[in-house]
Amino acid sequence: MPELIEQMYCSQQIVIPPKFPYILKKYCKAAIKTQPYDLLRWSYEYFTALAQNRPPPVKLRLEYPIYSTEGGLTRGCLKVLANQLIGVSDVPLPVVRNAWDGFCLDPHELRRIFCLCEVYLRENSVPFLHFIAVAGGLLTKTLTHTMILLCETLTKEPDGGSAAIPVQDFLVMYKFLAHIDASKDVKYFNGYREGEAPKPETPVEEEEQPQMLEELTDTDKKLREISSAKINADGTAPSMVAGRQMSTTSGEFVVAHIEKDIMDYINDQIAILPDPDLKRKKAKPEEVAMVREILDNYLDENMDVIIPELEEVEEEEQPIPEVTVVYAVPGIGPPVENDLIEEFAEYALDICKLQADVIMPRNIRHFLCPPLEKYDEPKYEDQQTKREEVAMGGVITE
C-alpha cells in the first residue's frame, strides 16, 4: 500500500502554467472561427504552427456558408494560405500540401490546382502567384471577379480599404490565367494535359565502350578470319544456312556450324605438319591429339569472342498513367485573346503611374477599363408566341 499512496495526487501537487487558460481560450476562439472539418487534424496543425512560430491555420472571422467549393476552400482559407506562403516566389510542393492539410481541405482539389499550374508530377515547386491565382479562380464565376478577389486576398490594407496590390503581381496573375483553357472538363495523364506530349529528355551521351586491354594474338586474328570467311563464302548472311533463314533463337546451331568449319580447317593444317626430328611430313598421332585437345579447349573458352551472342531484350511494360480529371473552372474560363490582354496591360500600366504602381478593384470597375475577358452574348431562339384569337365581330342583340 505505500506504493499506491506515493502515486496519489492532490490539488496542491497539480501545477497549472499561468498562461494555460489564455492558450486554451485562444484555441477555442480559433476553432469556432475556423469551423474545421476534422477537429483533431486541425488541432495538431494549430499547435504545431504555434510551436514553430508560424501563422496558424485560423480564419479571421466566421464564414457562412462554411464551404464555397466541394473541397472546402473558402475566401477566408485563401486569405490565410496567402499569408502563410507569402514571401517565397517558388513554394515547394510539400510546404503547400502541409498548409492545405492544415485546413483539412480535399487533397484531390489541390491536385487539380497543381495540374492547372502545370507542376503536378513535373516540378518540385509552384510559383506563389500562380497557385493563389488558380485557387482564387475556384471561388468565382468570371475572370474579372477572380482578379478582384485576388486584390482583396493579397492586399496588406485592412478590410474596407482600397485593396491595392502591386501592378506587376496583378499582371503576372492575369496573364497566367488568361492563357489557361478551363472552359471544359479535361483529363491530365501524369500531370500532362490530354493531347499534350511530355517534352523529350535531352539524350545522354553514351559512354564509350572500354577497349580491350590485351591485343588479339595472331591465333585470335586467324580464327576470326576463318569464321568470317566460312560464313560469307557463299555470299550469305550469318543467319542463312543452306538456303534456309535461321531465326535469332537458333544461335547454338550457328555456333556449332562455325565450330565444325574451323575444326575441319585445323585438321587439314595438322595433317601436313612436318616433324623435324624424324624428318617426316606427317606428325605423330599423339601430337595431333594433343593439338586438337588444346584447340577444343580454346574454342570453348573463346567462342563468345569469335561470335558474340546477341541477347534478346524484353520490352518493359509501361506503367499505368495517373489520370486526374480537372473540371471546368468558370472563374478562369476560356483563353483570352492577346489583343485584349495587351489592351488591358497598357491601361493598367498607364493608370498606375499616378497610384504608386499599384492597382485596385475600383480601377477594374471603372467605365474606361477595357474588358478583361470576352463575354459571349447568349443566343435566344426566336419563339413565336401564339396569341389567342378574340372574336371581334357579331351582332349585338337586345
Steps between C-alpha positions, in 0.01 A plus 500: 500500500780752550566494119136588430512787747807646331320504161194683629469868410328792664410846383819644649717269285340601164677806358313692227712740292380859532460535120300179456153662535598767246628235253185292543280806448679594176473140378125493558449831319711381206303176473167687505611746230658236276238225535742221390361186345743278695553656843775256603703556184452874519602509867825322417578751224402791727734416788778391260488841333513675840799288605685589177407871515295476181160655429241245616217389267240733651244705307459867583128462562219250481380436145152405399438286304803305612599335170532683170630205295462124515850471646422744782699800372359839602607863468616496861715190439651662192589810700675298770680279246634812331628632834667168579675458163579861414864604483625222271470526123514121445339303781598129537208266446533328843467840669182571305359158589570555871327838493211349304462209742501747789149607396393137443427575133449238230837381356336423163416867457862592571608249234272670247653837588849360444390361163373841390829652619682234289718379788334175608747210459719738300655754738601508864366850566219727384510878446319671786302738279392220264375285787301781662358608164371152409364442852316833483347398168319214674302746715354730232294484181697726263861599443423862591364403840801272550741791457298711745512216752877470459538870576300458820701189593854627445456857622672617817232755577229435758153387402293774344799673342593538136652145481797618296775261385809553281407526136778262392364221722152570367613473136695179567188333641271640232718394207543153649126447545420656161699229317338207682213315335273398788169524315440122496591183683848373409695187593864522606727197459796510740464876523480559123187626333316257273651530153816665632811285475777532760815674390767256382790470735841611380691198373783394722823431321570132509820406669756368266554130536834427667756362267650159562814519707669208328549504127384206294764244436576365156296188574195709597526703181535185294193344661295814438604501134408132469157548655421801281631324190297187567182694575511730202662262250177461305404863539233419757436663834589322825134424554471317165604134488434278196244738356292497821461810714611447858310662782667689781415216738715245307831650610629165627468346153695788345777466759523125444513550122780755524690288753482202261638706212785627715589150616498369142743771400721425800499125421620576149785707639593239761510222241795666321697600812869409453705314760856643500641224723378204295509692176148390417227696331229396746493546878450226754145403603576601863604848389193534282273398792677746732461787253133417446433494875667839542298648214174354632558657840596830338186509284276418794646786705517762223197425284320801650785719370492346154121517474352735760156393617209737446284524808131542442371804685151463637271797460425667830137540591402864515346600833137604510484883492337689784183666371371822657172651383499881523148636484409825328589813700265791420726738692773445238300416191628468143827659378494876445611652172841667497348830384285525813794408723727764349227765510430442869874487585550842338203639693627358832853633453366840397273556800758365745740782421288723727436230764852404611501193270202332665165396363166478680162336438348839431733534200356177361142617555566837333303567181822579308654163588511265200345155553723236655327222310270451206135472589287272285156639448229240555319388189127498541293303255216687336193353648173606348247564770160378421226749566152401576250607237225721636171529315458860394195464282142418572160659551397651824156384595270636752 
